[in-house]
Amino acid sequence: MYNNHIKRFLDFIITFLGFIILSPVFLIVTIGLFFANQGKPFFFQKRPGKDERIFKIIKFKTMNDRKDAQGYLLPDADRLTTIGKFVRKTSLDEIPQLLNVLKGDMSLIGPRPLLPEYLPMYSEKHKKRHNVRPGITGLAQVKGRNTMRFSERFDNDVFYVDNLSFSLDARIIFMTINSVLFKSSTIVNGQTVDDIDDLGVSRNLSSNHFKKK
């Protein structure tokens, strides 16, 4: 009952009200990133959602598109703008995803949507993370955010799916607020604790600086 009806209703109402409250911040950050990124304040990327359906996630664009002499994008750390670093550190880059929640692509709380390239790497157990809508925040994020290995994150995601309830969602919301306000393990330079994760894949699988534009 909660997962099928009440959760979606609460997502829409809370997100709608939240977006109205945050609209001044949304506007200020959009203008700042517009000038910092040569007129491109937003970043769109394909992600798998519920039942592995692909959608486009919306985030603030925290890196510019500077390239080297060969035409390749520079490493993430060299393209991260000053305002972009602040936006990441404060988790403001997640605000545009409220639009994904309003559209129904995402939920406020759920497993974080990763790249489609990771889909073949999931075990049968970890595929369960796609039985629910992905979230802006989730159990794995409040327990370790980007410092956790993928297998640990996936285990937390599956636990969430198996134990989904209003009380668990409320607890994650509280822990998210606490994490953002008082402590953060977000990695702001585009790297994580390990270049290669315990699934044997790069944490920067999506890095476009290896591709020519």
N, C-alpha and C positions, 0 to 999 in steps of 0.2 A: 504493500500500500504506500509506504513512505517513498520508496525508490521510484515507483511507477507514476505517482501523481503528486504527492505533497512536495517532494524534493524539487521538482521542476517548477511548481508554483512559487515556492519560496525563492528559488534561484531568480526567477523573473522579477518578482516584487522587490527583493533586496537589491538586485543589480540595477534595476531602473532607478530606485531611490538613491543608491550609491553613486550612479553615474551623474545624476543631477547635482549631488553634493560635491562631487569631485570635478565637475565641469570647469571651474576656474583653473584648477591645477592642470587639467587636460589641455586647456587652451594655451596656458603659459608654456608648458613643456613642448607642445606642438610647434608653437612659434619659435622657441629656442632651437629645437632640432631642425626646423625648416631652414634656418640660416646656417647652422653648423654642418648640415649635410647636403648643401646645395639644392634645397627645395624638396628634399625627400625625408619627411619626418617619420614615416611609417615603414615597417618591414613586414612583408607577407611571406609565409612559408607553408608548404603543404605538410600536414600532419594527419595521422590516422586517428579517428575518433571512435565512437561507439560502434561495435561490430566491424571495426577496421575500416569504416567509411572515411575517405579522404576529404579533408576540408582545409581551408586556408586560415591559419592562425594570424592574428594581427598583434603586432608589438611596436613599441617605439623603436626607431632605428638609432642605435647608440654608436654605430661605427660609420665613418665616411667610406667613400669608394676610391680612395687613393691607390694608385698602382705604381709598380716599379718600371724600370726602363724597358723591360720585356713585355709589359702589358698585363702582368699578373697582379692581383690584389695583394697589397702588403699584408704582413701578419696582423692578426687581430689586435695585438697590443699596440701596434703602430697606428691603427685606424680608429681606435677608441677615442672619442672626443672628450673634452673636459666635462661638458654637460652630460654626455653619454655615460661617463663613469659615475657621475652623481646619480643619474637616473637609475642605473643598475644597482648601485649600492643601496639606494632607498627603496628598491623594488617598484619604482614608478613606471618602469617599462612594461609592467603587467596590466596597467590601466586599460589600454585599448582592447584587451581580451574580454572586457565587460561586454563589448559588442558581440563577441563570439557567444557569450552566455545568453544574451538577449535573443540571438538568432537560433539558439538551441544546439549549436555545435559543441558547446562546452557546458560544464557546471562550475559553480564556485569552488566546489570541493570534489576531488577525484584524482586518479593517477595522472601525472603530468604527461601530455602527449609528446612523444619523441618523433624521430624522423621515420618515414616509411622504410628507409633502408634497414632499420632494425627489425622489421617484422619477421624476416626469415630466421632470425637468431633467437627468437623466443622459444622456450620449452613449452610443452602443452600446459603445464601449470601456469607459467607466466603469461600465456595468452589470455588468461582470465581477466587481466587488467583492462581489456577492451570490451568487457561485458557491461560496462557503465560508461557514461560520458566522461571524458577527461576533464580535469579541473585546473583552475588557476593556481590553487594550492592543494596540497594533499598530505597524507600521513608521512610519506618519504621525505617531503620537503621540511616539515616541522621537526623531523627527527635527525636531519643531517644535511638537507639541501644538497648542494653540488659536491660535498665531500664524501658522499657515500658511493660505494661501488654499485654498478648496475644490478648485480644479483641481489644485493641488500635492498636496493630501491624497489626492485620487482617483487621481492618477498613482502615488503610493506604494502605495495599496491594490491597484491592478492589478499593479504589480510584485510585490507579495507573493503574489498569487494565482498569477501565472505562475511564480514561483520558490519556491513553498511547499516547505519541507523541515525536517527536524529541526534542522539546523545554523542555519537562518535563525531559527527559533523560539527556539532557545537564545540566539542573539545579541540578539534583541529583548528577551528576559527580562532579560538582563544590562544592556542599555541602559536598560530601564525602571527597574530597581533604582537604577542610577546617577542617572537623571533625578530620581527621587523623593527620594533621599537628598542629592544634592549640587547640583542645579539644578532650577528649575521655571519653565516659561513658561505655567503655568496661569493663566487670567484669573479672579480670584476675585470680581469685582463684577458678573458677568453680561454683560460686554461683551467685545469682542475688538478687534483692531487696526483693523478697519474695520467700520463699521456696515453697509455694503453690500459684498458680496464680489464677486469677479471673475465669478461666474456671474449677477450681476445680481439677487441675492436677499438679503434681510436675514439676517444671522447670528442674529438673534433671531426667526426665523420662528415659533418655538414660544412666544414670550412671551405669557403669558395675561393680562398686565396691560392688554391692549387689549380684553379681553372682560369683560362684566359677569357677575357671579355671582349 
